[in-house]
Amino acid sequence: MSTVENFLSQTEEQEVIKAIRDAERLTSGEIRVHLEKSDNGNAEARAMEVFHYLKMDNTKLQNGVLIYVAVEDKSFAIYGDKGINNVVANDFWESTKNTIQSHFKSGRYKDGLIYGILTAGEQLQHHFPWNHFDTDELPNEISKI
């Protein structure tokens, strides 16, 4: 992995954003991707901090999912809010993370992110289907610090 600015090309970023929009189209759930330089030694703890910083814990049904990547540390984590964590299988996040990791190890960062987004989106659609009262509560762009 390289610097945050070079982790994805502009075209790849747009493809990831499209995947977020596609994944959220049929659910009230929210998915975000966050990139930063370092997780300060603990990707899971940093993902939780970023989740709160991005106000992802403010979704009505507690169904936000963050895919966090520390580019220079070559680490990442998936953080799901209480609502989604309570309904997915116990090994769901770990198996999703393993598949993302296999893409990352091959240098296919965009593909790994899109896989994670769409996989999370399938679970969100199943457990939190969209209805006409739903609004997109959070931005879909990739956040960076």
Secondary structure, 3 states (H helix, E strand, C coil): CCCHHHCCCHHHHHHHHHHHHHHHCCECCEEEEEEECCCCCCHHHHHHHHHHHCCHHHCCCCCEEEEEEECCCCEEEEEECHHHHCCCCCCHHHHHHHHHHHHHHCCCHHHHHHHHHHHHHHHHHHHCECCCCCCCCCCCCCEEC
